[in-house]
């Protein structure tokens, strides 16, 4: 396992782990039963991806439950609180579009038979991209329904898309060990998201996609305020009962 | 492809006949998740298993069920390893598996079109209860990661559809 591949697996694995936990917070709170089940299923797919990726780096439980906030390499987008349902859907739209495009590229990268770590990453991407296609479709259908729905749902969806816009620039900060054309990835992402928002009668948010404070921070271990509280909840059981098992 | 010895073929059949923990009407062989069985030495066997979805929680139950089945056959040491590549697809479910799913009340997955096939064709999904093709999607996600929830417009019954992957 090379250092650059460690960096790659940790960044992608932390994105999946943290978003999985956020989506899991909807259990018991989703607006309808079908969404309860849908969000839990998406969370489960992401958790499975996280387990594979973190296991490439080290012990999955230690990495998930015993690292401090500054050691996490996820983007700030995925750690943002669930907010209302529109915020969760906007976060899903931005992230699942990114993940589908990124994993699609990793899956079709040239094979390097001697390089076991890289082949593991390629295998995971090839598997996960098929699952993520369903996540993106789910987010897209809800964006259309809320954006082109009632004045209330339209306003909420618009507010959510605007609020999370400044966290989307960070997604395209190059990650060491991930050999893709990041500019092309970003252009494809923008095309895809713009098309969905347009069909949903929502304007493309106007503000900057990064700010001085948030730019590139998550991948360097700098996170937003709510992340610490999320980790405290996620880690407290494991830390309170070291070595406990079912 | 390495050819299997008669013993490996027998153990492979045995492991393949283990029922799926979440869909017990199907065997692991019919589900297409068993990738190979290798005899490493006397009393030592390695089984390769692939998950349907990356986060499928049934994979651990599958592993221990295979271990138990092979232990009962007299294999002392069984190791089940998980492989992700090539990724599992619903096309790996056998025809017999599809028939059993429908019989159990779960609409089987449609065959995916060939990558460079001619015209993309979306076939309607048939209600496993009354056979009507007039069905609608209720949710892309259902009781497990591998299914979606639909409703039949003819008999009004909701049903699970093993969604294409």
Interface residues (C-beta under 8 A of the other chain):
Chain A: X34 X35 X37 X38 X40 X41 X42 X44 X45 X46 X47 X48 X49 X51 X52 X119 X120 X122 X123 X124 X126 X127 X128 X130 X131 X134 X137 X138 X141
Chain B: X51 X53 X54 X55 X56 X57 X83 X84 X85 X86 X87 X88 X89 X138 X139 X140 X141 X142 X143 X144 X145 X149 X163 X165
